[in-house]
Amino acid sequence: MLNRLMIAALLSMLPFGVMAKKQGSDQIPGERPERFEVSGDILIYDTEKVEGDIRQDDIDQFKEALRGNSQIWELHLNSSGGSVYAATEIAKIVMDHGLNTLVDGMCISACVDVFLAGQRRRMTLGSKIGFHQRSWDPASVEKYYHGWREDNDGATPFDFGSWIYGDTQSEVYGHMTYMVSRGVEPGFVIKTLQAVASEEWYPTRLQMIAAGVLREEVPQD
């Protein structure tokens, strides 16, 4: 009983802030950090915090973050990539809001599409930006094929192969056009197609400045 009274007396002497901090850490054991964080006038999009990829759910969360924080002018990125569709949609939002972008950590694959949507585009020292060919894993191709076959009665695997061949060329063309439209030098864009998905190409900072991937100055219309 005496020990309990002594402990209670000691706790009552501690500053309230210290007690609140301790209580707060005990109340959320194992809680995973959010991938979106607003820091003043900067929006941080970090998929690596949750060991995940860019996903379709992020589109609405991204819109919501901007809708509730009109002061945001720059997007900080740290992501190893993910859904091409989601990255494309988020990139459209970045362009629509006229945000600047900055890589703080890494930006690989689909993340690059979001990064290139920025007006002024920078990266912190020690960060890296990685490029590779678009890829589609066998399991996803099989799943898509079954749905495609249902929509195309009587279609054979050869029909699907023919369709996917043309569709892939259209998608590659669209991606290359997007990069060039964002000010990236065409020769550099073509070189990004040489890196297979399992072996990303990480150009140097100077290479990316020369190619227009990184740029300090916002282009004037």
C-alpha positions in Angstrom: 0.0 0.0 0.0 2.8 2.4 0.9 4.6 1.7 -2.4 1.5 2.5 -4.4 1.1 5.8 -2.5 4.7 6.7 -3.2 4.4 5.9 -6.9 1.1 7.9 -7.1 2.9 10.9 -5.4 5.8 10.7 -7.8 3.5 10.6 -10.9 1.6 13.6 -9.7 4.9 15.5 -9.7 5.7 14.7 -13.3 4.8 17.3 -16.0 1.5 16.6 -17.7 3.1 16.5 -21.1 5.4 13.7 -20.1 2.5 11.6 -18.8 0.4 12.3 -21.9 3.2 11.2 -24.2 3.7 8.0 -22.3 0.0 7.2 -22.2 -0.3 8.0 -25.9 2.5 5.6 -26.9 0.8 2.9 -24.8 -2.5 3.4 -26.4 -1.5 2.7 -30.0 0.8 -0.3 -29.9 1.9 -1.5 -33.3 0.0 1.2 -35.2 1.4 1.6 -38.8 2.2 5.1 -40.0 0.1 6.6 -42.8 1.6 6.9 -46.3 0.3 10.5 -46.6 1.5 13.2 -44.2 1.0 17.0 -44.3 4.0 19.0 -43.0 3.2 22.7 -43.2 2.9 23.4 -46.9 4.4 20.1 -48.0 2.5 16.8 -48.7 4.7 13.7 -48.1 3.7 10.6 -50.0 5.8 7.7 -48.6 4.6 4.2 -49.5 7.7 2.6 -48.0 6.5 3.5 -44.5 3.9 0.7 -44.8 6.0 -1.6 -47.0 3.5 -1.2 -49.8 3.1 0.0 -53.4 1.3 2.9 -55.1 -2.3 1.6 -55.2 -5.7 2.7 -56.4 -6.9 3.6 -52.9 -4.3 6.3 -52.8 -6.0 8.3 -55.5 -8.9 9.4 -53.3 -6.7 9.9 -50.3 -4.4 12.1 -52.3 -7.3 14.2 -53.4 -8.6 14.5 -49.9 -5.2 15.6 -48.6 -5.1 18.4 -51.1 -8.7 19.3 -50.6 -8.2 19.8 -46.9 -4.8 21.7 -47.2 -5.0 24.3 -49.9 -1.6 25.7 -48.8 0.3 22.7 -50.2 2.7 23.6 -53.0 5.2 20.7 -53.0 4.9 16.9 -53.0 7.7 14.8 -51.4 8.0 11.2 -52.7 9.5 8.0 -51.4 8.2 4.9 -53.3 9.4 1.9 -55.1 6.4 2.0 -57.5 3.2 0.1 -57.9 0.0 0.5 -59.9 0.6 2.3 -63.2 -3.0 3.3 -63.3 -2.9 4.9 -59.9 0.3 6.7 -60.6 -1.1 8.1 -63.8 -4.2 9.4 -62.0 -2.1 10.9 -59.2 0.2 12.5 -61.7 -2.9 14.2 -63.3 -3.8 15.7 -59.9 -0.3 16.9 -59.3 -0.3 18.7 -62.7 -3.8 20.1 -62.1 -2.6 21.6 -58.8 0.7 22.9 -60.3 2.7 21.2 -57.5 6.5 20.9 -57.4 7.9 17.5 -56.6 10.9 16.3 -54.7 12.3 12.8 -54.2 13.5 12.1 -50.6 14.6 8.5 -50.5 13.7 6.7 -53.8 11.4 7.0 -56.7 11.2 3.9 -58.9 9.0 2.7 -61.7 5.5 4.1 -61.6 6.6 6.6 -59.0 8.6 8.4 -61.7 5.3 9.2 -63.5 4.2 11.1 -60.4 7.5 12.8 -60.0 7.6 14.0 -63.6 4.2 15.7 -63.1 5.9 18.3 -60.9 6.8 21.7 -62.2 10.1 22.1 -60.4 11.6 18.7 -59.9 14.4 18.0 -57.4 15.9 15.2 -55.4 17.8 15.3 -52.0 21.4 14.2 -51.8 21.6 10.4 -51.5 18.2 9.8 -53.1 17.8 7.8 -56.3 15.4 7.6 -59.2 15.1 4.4 -61.1 13.7 3.6 -64.5 12.8 0.3 -66.2 10.5 -1.2 -68.9 6.8 -1.6 -68.1 6.1 -5.1 -67.0 3.2 -7.4 -66.3 3.6 -10.5 -64.2 2.2 -13.8 -65.4 -0.4 -14.2 -62.7 -1.9 -10.8 -63.6 -1.8 -11.6 -67.3 -3.7 -14.8 -66.7 -6.3 -13.1 -64.6 -6.8 -10.4 -67.2 -7.0 -13.0 -69.9 -9.9 -14.9 -68.4 -11.9 -11.6 -68.1 -11.0 -10.6 -71.6 -12.0 -14.0 -73.0 -15.5 -13.7 -71.5 -15.9 -10.3 -73.1 -14.8 -11.7 -76.5 -16.8 -14.8 -77.1 -14.9 -17.5 -78.9 -11.5 -15.7 -78.7 -8.5 -18.0 -78.5 -5.2 -17.5 -76.7 -3.8 -16.5 -80.0 -6.3 -13.8 -80.4 -5.4 -12.5 -77.0 -1.7 -12.6 -77.9 -2.4 -10.6 -81.0 -4.4 -8.0 -79.0 -1.9 -7.7 -76.2 0.9 -7.2 -78.7 -0.8 -4.1 -80.1 -2.1 -2.9 -76.8 1.5 -3.0 -75.3 2.8 -0.9 -78.2 0.1 1.7 -77.6 0.9 1.8 -73.9 4.6 2.2 -74.5 3.9 5.0 -77.0 1.6 6.7 -74.5 4.2 6.6 -71.8 7.0 7.8 -74.0 4.8 10.7 -75.2 4.0 11.6 -71.6 7.7 11.8 -70.6 8.6 13.9 -73.6 5.6 16.2 -72.9 7.1 16.7 -69.4 10.3 18.0 -70.9 12.4 14.8 -70.8 14.9 14.5 -73.7 13.6 11.9 -76.2 17.0 10.0 -76.3 16.9 9.6 -72.6 13.3 8.4 -72.8 14.3 5.7 -75.3 17.1 4.6 -73.0 14.7 3.9 -70.2 13.2 1.1 -72.3 16.5 -0.8 -72.2 16.3 -1.6 -68.5 14.4 -4.8 -67.7 12.0 -4.7 -64.7 14.4 -6.6 -62.5 17.3 -4.4 -63.2 16.4 -0.7 -62.8 18.6 1.9 -64.3 19.7 4.7 -61.9 21.1 7.6 -63.9 23.4 10.1 -62.2 22.1 13.5 -61.0 24.0 15.2 -63.9 22.5 12.8 -66.5 19.0 13.6 -65.2 19.6 17.4 -65.1 20.9 17.2 -68.7 17.9 15.1 -69.8 15.3 17.4 -68.1 14.2 14.9 -65.5 15.5 17.2 -62.8 14.9 20.9 -63.2 15.1 23.8 -60.8 13.4 26.3 -63.1 9.7 26.1 -63.8 9.1 26.4 -67.6 7.4 29.6 -68.7 4.4 29.3 -71.1 
